[in-house]
Amino acid sequence: MIVEKVKIINSLGLHARPAAQLVKITTRCDCDVFISKDEMEVNAKSIMGVMMLAAEVNSEIIIKCNGPDENLCMNELKELVKNKFYEE
């Protein structure tokens, strides 16, 4: 299992479009992926769950990947966040 803390840096936070991009990556990966913010943890393969986190700009989320594709998945997710979900 890989666990990483990342900061949401795009100006609009984790709204519908970034959530959809994130879920698109996680559903391709052969691993379990969970994201947590504060006390809430959700399945990252569920767009509704990801949006329920209400992760605003500068909020920190914890990503957990566990399975055969965990390294690939984590790297893709960190790249997506680092590049501000390609919105700016």
ROKOLNU-269263 format. One line per 5 residues: number of its first residue (from 1); their letters; for each residue x, y, z of C-alpha. Coordinates in steps of 0.05 Angstrom, whole numbers. Example, Ala and Ser with C-alpha at 12.3 -4.5 7.8 and 13.67 -1.06 7.14 Angstrom:
2
1	as	246/-90/156; 273/-21/143 .
//
This chain:
88
1	mivek	0/0/0; 23/70/-17; -1/130/21; 13/202/0; -11/270/24 .
6	vkiin	-22/321/-32; -46/393/-32; -101/415/-80; -71/475/-116; -119/490/-173 .
11	slglh	-159/553/-159; -228/520/-160; -211/459/-119; -236/389/-132; -301/406/-168 .
16	arpaa	-338/364/-220; -287/366/-277; -225/350/-236; -264/297/-198; -283/264/-265 .
21	qlvki	-210/265/-287; -188/234/-222; -241/179/-226; -221/165/-298; -150/150/-276 .
26	ttrcd	-171/107/-216; -220/65/-255; -165/46/-304; -119/22/-248; -120/-48/-221 .
31	cdvfi	-117/-27/-148; -161/-1/-93; -157/75/-85; -184/115/-28; -180/190/-15 .
36	skdem	-191/223/52; -198/295/75; -207/312/148; -246/253/177; -280/230/112 .
41	evnak	-252/174/69; -283/156/2; -272/107/-55; -235/146/-108; -270/106/-163 .
46	simgv	-336/140/-144; -346/210/-172; -400/224/-121; -353/203/-65; -296/246/-91 .
51	mmlaa	-341/307/-98; -368/297/-27; -299/312/0; -309/385/-20; -233/394/-26 .
56	evnse	-221/468/-37; -158/502/-59; -101/493/-9; -136/434/25; -95/371/37 .
61	iiikc	-120/303/17; -91/234/31; -89/184/-26; -83/110/-12; -69/60/-67 .
66	ngpde	-66/-15/-55; -58/-68/-110; -18/-88/-171; -21/-18/-204; -11/22/-140 .
71	nlcmn	54/55/-162; 27/73/-231; -38/99/-203; -6/141/-149; 43/172/-198 .
76	elkel	-13/190/-247; -56/220/-191; 2/262/-163; 18/286/-234; -55/306/-244 .
81	vknkf	-57/346/-179; 12/377/-192; -12/402/-260; -74/433/-229; -119/383/-265 .
86	yee	-96/416/-330; -145/474/-318; -98/533/-313 .
//
